[in-house]
Amino acid sequence: MEYKKTHKRRLTKFGKRFFAFTIVLMIGISVLSLNSSNRNLSEKGIIDNYKEETDNYLVEINYPKVNNKNLLAYANEYLQNKEEEFKNDISDLKNMNSGKYEFITDYKISENEDVLGLHLIVYKYTGGAHYIRDDKSYYYNKNEEKMVSITDFLANDKSLEQLSSLSYYYVMKYSNDNDFGFDENMVKSGLESDSNNFEYFNFIDDGLEIVFPPLQVAYHAAGEVKILIPYNELNGIIKDDYLKYSKKDNNEINHNRNIKEFSNKKLIAFTFDDGPSYIGTNKLLDNLDKYNARVTFFVLGSRVNDYKDTLKRAYDMGNLIGSHTYSHSNLLKLDNYSITNEIKKTNDSIKNITNSDTLYLRPPYGNINANIREISNMYTILWDLDTEDWKYKDANRIANYIVENAHDGAIILLHDLYETSVDGALLAMERLQSEGYAFVTIEEMAMLKNVQLDKTKNYFSIK
Ligand code: ZN
């Protein structure tokens, strides 16, 4: 009995719909024939703006003035479909008491050496509290003379996930900077790694600009949310062809000493985690010149602002500054968004002081996997000599361990929080200097050994 009842109701509903559909079709045909006379194509294929107003609705189409036949064809088809959809939607609705249903379109054009982008925005008002906005973008690669989409710009199948995490960081930063208080979960769901969530982007001089329409990542009143990701953070995420503006940053070298004199030496990289600290770090910096040494600091983002001058001094001397995350987190326990947050917050804090990008990561506890490497987009530097300096706090013991285990290409783990660790490192340098060793940063070691570091690997030593 229940089944029959439902079935009957469905048929009735379908009958009504069919009737309505026939009426709409008849109106549609007459409107279309009207439109074709109103919407004149100019010689470039550009259509003049179109306005249609009845007692019930207003249609205002701002046809894009873009000089590219492919983009125009796609745009015209999209706008036509959207307009039909709007008219179908409102055909079932009663006249409004006050005001009208509205369909208004706008567009933006972006262009650089390679890509011409057309972005269409459709505002629809079909009742309720606010407009509904639909966004659609089309991109044309001028060199290859073909239409392209976001997936054509991405370097590999992991890139979208990386872009999603980076966007999360920048959207939350935008929220914090403007006191908007976006809901983290809404932001996350609006940025899931689906290419539809990255519909509107522009390659501009300073980086990749991504625009999220109202309601995608935040409440309606926040409007559209626009973020800018600098090109140097998109290496390995966006194809190199589209990152040409950032090429010079890639090869920037953080030191001003001549490392050629070390080419015949055995190399050791001293690395110091968990700092900076006032006493330990500065004592080390005071003594490095004695051994013609430079070292690598994997600093905690949460400490950087408290020891700005120390960090700046370390960097200016030509030491390498890497990241040890913001709050010494076990990255294996975090989701992708939190991983990005730990990494980006640290890198931003460092860059504020050194004005240079941080490319090297030492994950706390050495905990890392392929996903973290991909999300961080940095070089993962582990160690092969663990001094256990935090446990013994004995300078001689630390120095002995280093000297006994030293070998060419070694990476030594120490902590500059402890004066005993710094003393132990300096004692070891004193002794190893006469054995033909040079003390270099991770970056210098890779250069001297002609190793092109790979972001998909872990480095325990560099050979
Ligand atoms: Zn640590």
Residues whose N, C-alpha, C, O or C-beta is under 5 A from the ligand:
A	BS01	ZN	D273 D274 P364
